[in-house]
Amino acid sequence: METLKKQAIGAISKLPESANIDDIMYRLYVIDKIQKGRDAVKEGKTISIKSLKKEMKSW
């Protein structure tokens, strides 16, 4: 598994030279959210589609 630092460096290196700090921060934010989602799946911390639809109705 690739370390977080290597993921961050890889993601930043793929950005165009014109990227600003907001672009970098957003890319790192997305990487973090994806990793947290993967971790949640591994730990069984998910909800069913039925439960999600029920929750969304209250929005």
N, CA and C atoms as an extended XYZ file, in Angstrom:
177
Properties=species:S:1:pos:R:3:atomname:S:1:resname:S:1:resid:I:1 pbc="F F F"
N         0.843       -1.191        0.000 N   MET     1
C         0.000        0.000        0.000 CA  MET     1
C         0.882        1.246        0.000 C   MET     1
N         0.502        2.171       -0.796 N   GLU     2
C         1.237        3.422       -0.916 CA  GLU     2
C         0.990        4.297        0.316 C   GLU     2
N         2.036        4.940        0.805 N   THR     3
C         1.884        5.803        1.972 CA  THR     3
C         1.120        7.071        1.594 C   THR     3
N         0.566        7.695        2.597 N   LEU     4
C        -0.168        8.937        2.376 CA  LEU     4
C         0.725        9.998        1.738 C   LEU     4
N         1.959       10.068        2.211 N   LYS     5
C         2.898       11.054        1.665 CA  LYS     5
C         3.128       10.805        0.173 C   LYS     5
N         3.308        9.547       -0.202 N   LYS     6
C         3.530        9.227       -1.620 CA  LYS     6
C         2.290        9.534       -2.446 C   LYS     6
N         1.107        9.262       -1.882 N   GLN     7
C        -0.130        9.593       -2.585 CA  GLN     7
C        -0.234       11.095       -2.814 C   GLN     7
N         0.089       11.868       -1.779 N   ALA     8
C         0.011       13.326       -1.879 CA  ALA     8
C         0.999       13.852       -2.921 C   ALA     8
N         2.213       13.371       -2.873 N   ILE     9
C         3.224       13.818       -3.834 CA  ILE     9
C         2.808       13.449       -5.253 C   ILE     9
N         2.286       12.236       -5.425 N   GLY    10
C         1.833       11.799       -6.747 CA  GLY    10
C         0.695       12.654       -7.267 C   GLY    10
N        -0.266       12.948       -6.394 N   ALA    11
C        -1.414       13.754       -6.800 CA  ALA    11
C        -0.998       15.167       -7.163 C   ALA    11
N        -0.126       15.751       -6.353 N   ILE    12
C         0.331       17.118       -6.619 CA  ILE    12
C         1.157       17.173       -7.896 C   ILE    12
N         1.976       16.156       -8.114 N   SER    13
C         2.831       16.170       -9.314 CA  SER    13
C         2.018       16.068      -10.598 C   SER    13
N         0.795       15.542      -10.526 N   LYS    14
C        -0.058       15.427      -11.712 CA  LYS    14
C        -0.825       16.708      -12.024 C   LYS    14
N        -0.815       17.652      -11.092 N   LEU    15
C        -1.494       18.918      -11.333 CA  LEU    15
C        -0.689       19.772      -12.304 C   LEU    15
N        -1.356       20.641      -13.037 N   PRO    16
C        -0.624       21.525      -13.948 CA  PRO    16
C         0.228       22.529      -13.158 C   PRO    16
N         1.235       23.045      -13.790 N   GLU    17
C         2.126       24.022      -13.147 CA  GLU    17
C         1.364       25.263      -12.683 C   GLU    17
N         0.232       25.525      -13.308 N   SER    18
C        -0.554       26.706      -12.952 CA  SER    18
C        -1.460       26.470      -11.735 C   SER    18
N        -1.399       25.279      -11.145 N   ALA    19
C        -2.257       24.959       -9.995 CA  ALA    19
C        -1.950       25.894       -8.831 C   ALA    19
N        -3.013       26.271       -8.135 N   ASN    20
C        -2.827       27.135       -6.965 CA  ASN    20
C        -3.053       26.314       -5.689 C   ASN    20
N        -2.934       26.949       -4.556 N   ILE    21
C        -3.047       26.245       -3.283 CA  ILE    21
C        -4.428       25.613       -3.122 C   ILE    21
N        -5.464       26.261       -3.626 N   ASP    22
C        -6.809       25.693       -3.536 CA  ASP    22
C        -6.922       24.398       -4.338 C   ASP    22
N        -6.299       24.352       -5.507 N   ASP    23
C        -6.288       23.133       -6.318 CA  ASP    23
C        -5.595       21.994       -5.572 C   ASP    23
N        -4.479       22.313       -4.958 N   ILE    24
C        -3.713       21.310       -4.209 CA  ILE    24
C        -4.512       20.812       -3.009 C   ILE    24
N        -5.084       21.738       -2.269 N   MET    25
C        -5.847       21.363       -1.086 CA  MET    25
C        -7.064       20.516       -1.457 C   MET    25
N        -7.728       20.868       -2.549 N   TYR    26
C        -8.887       20.097       -2.978 CA  TYR    26
C        -8.479       18.682       -3.360 C   TYR    26
N        -7.397       18.551       -4.080 N   ARG    27
C        -6.925       17.221       -4.495 CA  ARG    27
C        -6.605       16.365       -3.280 C   ARG    27
N        -5.949       16.942       -2.287 N   LEU    28
C        -5.622       16.206       -1.064 CA  LEU    28
C        -6.883       15.868       -0.269 C   LEU    28
N        -7.841       16.773       -0.263 N   TYR    29
C        -9.123       16.537        0.402 CA  TYR    29
C        -9.828       15.329       -0.216 C   TYR    29
N        -9.853       15.263       -1.528 N   VAL    30
C       -10.505       14.151       -2.223 CA  VAL    30
C        -9.801       12.833       -1.894 C   VAL    30
N        -8.486       12.834       -1.907 N   ILE    31
C        -7.735       11.624       -1.553 CA  ILE    31
C        -8.100       11.172       -0.143 C   ILE    31
N        -8.174       12.106        0.783 N   ASP    32
C        -8.521       11.785        2.164 CA  ASP    32
C        -9.922       11.184        2.258 C   ASP    32
N       -10.885       11.775        1.580 N   LYS    33
C       -12.262       11.287        1.646 CA  LYS    33
C       -12.390        9.894        1.026 C   LYS    33
N       -11.691        9.657       -0.058 N   ILE    34
C       -11.715        8.331       -0.680 CA  ILE    34
C       -11.131        7.295        0.273 C   ILE    34
N       -10.005        7.621        0.900 N   GLN    35
C        -9.383        6.687        1.833 CA  GLN    35
C       -10.283        6.414        3.037 C   GLN    35
N       -10.926        7.438        3.553 N   LYS    36
C       -11.841        7.247        4.685 CA  LYS    36
C       -13.020        6.374        4.282 C   LYS    36
N       -13.497        6.532        3.068 N   GLY    37
C       -14.584        5.691        2.569 CA  GLY    37
C       -14.153        4.242        2.452 C   GLY    37
N       -12.973        4.009        1.922 N   ARG    38
C       -12.444        2.644        1.813 CA  ARG    38
C       -12.271        2.014        3.183 C   ARG    38
N       -11.765        2.790        4.129 N   ASP    39
C       -11.590        2.294        5.495 CA  ASP    39
C       -12.939        1.932        6.115 C   ASP    39
N       -13.948        2.756        5.884 N   ALA    40
C       -15.285        2.503        6.427 CA  ALA    40
C       -15.850        1.194        5.874 C   ALA    40
N       -15.634        0.952        4.593 N   VAL    41
C       -16.111       -0.292        3.983 CA  VAL    41
C       -15.407       -1.484        4.623 C   VAL    41
N       -14.100       -1.399        4.777 N   LYS    42
C       -13.335       -2.490        5.392 CA  LYS    42
C       -13.809       -2.771        6.812 C   LYS    42
N       -14.191       -1.732        7.541 N   GLU    43
C       -14.614       -1.866        8.933 CA  GLU    43
C       -16.104       -2.154        9.068 C   GLU    43
N       -16.797       -2.252        7.950 N   GLY    44
C       -18.225       -2.546        7.978 CA  GLY    44
C       -19.081       -1.383        8.437 C   GLY    44
N       -18.556       -0.197        8.345 N   LYS    45
C       -19.280        1.002        8.776 CA  LYS    45
C       -20.023        1.631        7.597 C   LYS    45
N       -20.936        0.855        7.040 N   THR    46
C       -21.722        1.343        5.914 CA  THR    46
C       -23.195        1.139        6.227 C   THR    46
N       -24.059        1.736        5.420 N   ILE    47
C       -25.491        1.542        5.580 CA  ILE    47
C       -26.057        1.010        4.276 C   ILE    47
N       -27.208        0.393        4.357 N   SER    48
C       -27.833       -0.175        3.166 CA  SER    48
C       -28.437        0.938        2.304 C   SER    48
N       -28.690        0.594        1.059 N   ILE    49
C       -29.333        1.539        0.137 CA  ILE    49
C       -30.719        1.905        0.672 C   ILE    49
N       -31.425        0.907        1.214 N   LYS    50
C       -32.754        1.150        1.764 CA  LYS    50
C       -32.697        2.183        2.890 C   LYS    50
N       -31.727        2.033        3.796 N   SER    51
C       -31.573        2.988        4.900 CA  SER    51
C       -31.206        4.375        4.386 C   SER    51
N       -30.351        4.415        3.371 N   LEU    52
C       -29.946        5.697        2.798 CA  LEU    52
C       -31.137        6.419        2.174 C   LEU    52
N       -31.936        5.682        1.418 N   LYS    53
C       -33.113        6.294        0.787 CA  LYS    53
C       -34.072        6.832        1.842 C   LYS    53
N       -34.251        6.076        2.930 N   LYS    54
C       -35.128        6.514        4.009 CA  LYS    54
C       -34.586        7.805        4.642 C   LYS    54
N       -33.294        7.834        4.865 N   GLU    55
C       -32.662        9.028        5.454 CA  GLU    55
C       -32.788       10.229        4.525 C   GLU    55
N       -32.611       10.009        3.241 N   MET    56
C       -32.678       11.107        2.268 CA  MET    56
C       -34.077       11.731        2.181 C   MET    56
N       -35.095       10.951        2.443 N   LYS    57
C       -36.463       11.484        2.401 CA  LYS    57
C       -36.675       12.574        3.446 C   LYS    57
N       -35.915       12.487        4.553 N   SER    58
C       -36.080       13.475        5.617 CA  SER    58
C       -35.347       14.782        5.304 C   SER    58
N       -34.567       14.798        4.257 N   TRP    59
C       -33.833       16.010        3.885 CA  TRP    59
C       -34.797       16.960        3.266 C   TRP    59
